[in-house]
Amino acid sequence: MTQIDTVLYTGKTHVVGGREGHAKSTDGRLDVKLSPPGSTGAGTNPEQMLAAGWSACFIGAMGKAAAKLKVRLPADTAVDAEVDLGMAGEAYLLRARLNVSLPGIERAVAEEIANLAHQTCPYSKALKSNIDVTITVV
């Protein structure tokens, strides 16, 4: 495991009540009600928050990859993330798909950008060896 030399940022949250509770960041910028996946509750769930955070980070990593390839990301670059919560016997597991949209970029180049981003995005690094992940350029 690679150790961190310099901490760039630390996200701090306080959660009460688990999947039927409330999450708030210490700086107050995140303040959400939580509800279990598939429920009729008004809140979001950890799977949605993981999908949103990973997508945002992945777009940043694609920007770095595109710059390395001397390509400019289109303004409407998008990632649609799907994070599944499932069961394997008695164990809860996650599975994810990132659907990458890079309009106007040749498919082979878009796939290279997505592959490079998956190698450098901190979320991808944390998850790709731990859960089933599929990256698709759409």
Order of alpha helices (4+ residues) and beta strands (2+ residues): beta-beta-beta-alpha-beta-beta-alpha-alpha-beta
